[in-house]
Amino acid sequence: MHFLNTLNGEITSQPPIWIMRQAGRYLPEYRYIRNTELDFIEFCLNAEKASDVTCQPITKFNLDAAIIFSDILLILHMLDFKVSFIKNKGPKLKKLGFKEKITFNDWNKFKSSLAPVGKAIRLSRAKLDKNVTSRNTPIIGFSGSPWTLFTYLTEGQSSKDFSNARKFLWSNTQGSEEVFEILVQAIICFLEIQLEAGVDAIMLFDSWAGSIPARFRNKFIYEPTRKIVQYIRAKNASIPIICFPKSMGEGIVEFADIISPNCIAVDHLTDMRFVHKSISKNITIQGNIDPVCLIHGGDTLKKEVDYLLNLISDRPYIFNLGHGILPETPQQNLIDVISYIREKNIGISIS
Ligand code: CP3
């Protein structure tokens, strides 16, 4: 509950700890279960397997929060933009052309196709509660934010410069607004499934927020995100919401003012001194450690942790990285950093 108290604005002597992509390829246990399923979407929709990998990093590292194992691209898959994952290449999906509209409108079908995510959450709750140390560990539900989903929809894959997504916005702003309306509806639906299944907090991943032209931030980041947050709060007043508007630079301040999330996750490219000075102390801060620094580990990592924790000791903070943990991260570095934060000494080795 330490994690939820911090999300709700309490300052504690040690920050709660969880890690973005904590259930992932750096874990041999994850890779083992992942290999039992060819297709990644099928894997996400297998409630038994998804709940097993959700619990793996909790039972192994005693982290302070679980995040349900799923993916932001499930939404696009269920909107009939078939997503597949190509090994070592990332996602591929049917792409929305510049003049095209989303024709999907069967929301009952959409909801029932995502029911396995709700089931995985209920199973994760039961599995965590079986074990004394993981009992009551909060579960975070999540979605991609509209802009980040829009980039995958219009690029058909991951992108470096997002030129198709930006071209869509400039050449068909009215059509873009219609696409965003559908994405907002789909995101709300996806989050409702997770809330009904009992998640304790919500996180909105806007991984590519730093790539939208600043002139469009208001229309395509702030407005749609605000709609989602307001809707969720109107229905579930006590659910804390974490937003991750990655790499927005100075835009993170306006984002925090307009959206007013309980917590802002900060990437590693943003100067924490700026964030600390510019964002209201009522908002909890999460993250900021460079994932590559966690790969490096040792004293360098400890110094970074000291720097960060000293800098923001007078406000609620949740320890996390500035982006997802990388597959090549040694597990021991994660074990060491957790015990360093909790005890200020280095943990016992695992085999
Ligand atoms: O542990 C957790 O954090 C929960 C599970 C989770 C995954 N994806 C599992 C996953 C979460 C929260 C996500 C979010 C996600 N998915 C984001 C936002 C966060 C971020 O990292 O920016 C994005 C942009 C995606 C889209 C996505 N999913 C891509 C681009 C890829 C391929 C590249 C990669 O990182 O592997 C995925 C696949 C994916 N999602 C994997 C995992 C564990 C790896 C798939 C595998 O096992 O082969």
Residues whose N, C-alpha, C, O or C-beta is under 5 A from the ligand:
A	BS01	CP3	I19 M20 R21 Q22 A23 G24 R25 R34 I67 I68 F69 S70 D71 I72 G90 P91 F205 S207 G324
